[in-house]
C-alpha cells in the first residue's frame, strides 16, 4: 500500500477565486478538479463554505492573524535589541548613558562637564 502524501494547503484567495469561477460558469467542477488535482469532496466542501460566506470570513481572520504575527515579530526584535544594549552596558562599567535632550547615546571616557580645568 503506497504511503499517503502530505496534506496540501491552499490559500483563501485561491479557494475564493476557484469557487467564484465555478459559480459564474467560467470553469466546471470536473475541470477544476482535474486541473488542480482536487477531490470532488474537497471541492464540494469549499463550494458549500463559499455559498455560506465562510470563505470570506476565513480570509479576513487570516489577515488579522498575519497582522498580529507581524506586530509580535516587531516587538520581539525590539526586545532583543534592548536586551543586547542592556548586556553591553552591564559589561562595560566605563560606558554610561548621557541625556542631552536627544535620544540616549552612549559616551565613553570621563564625563564631559568634568574635563579640563574644572576637574579636581
Number of C-alpha atoms within 10 A of each C-alpha: 3 4 5 6 6 6 6 5 6 8 9 16 13 10 19 20 11 21 24 16 15 18 15 10 10 9 14 12 19 13 12 18 15 11 9 9 9 14 13 14 10 11 19 13 12 18 22 14 18 19 13 10 12 15 20 16 13 14 16 13 12 14 12 12 12 12 11 12 12 12 12 12 11 12 12 12 12 12 12 12 11 12 12 12 12 11 10 12 15 12 9 10 9 11 15 17 12 15 10 8 6 7 8 11 10 11 13 13 9 12 11 10 8 10 11 8 6 7 9 6
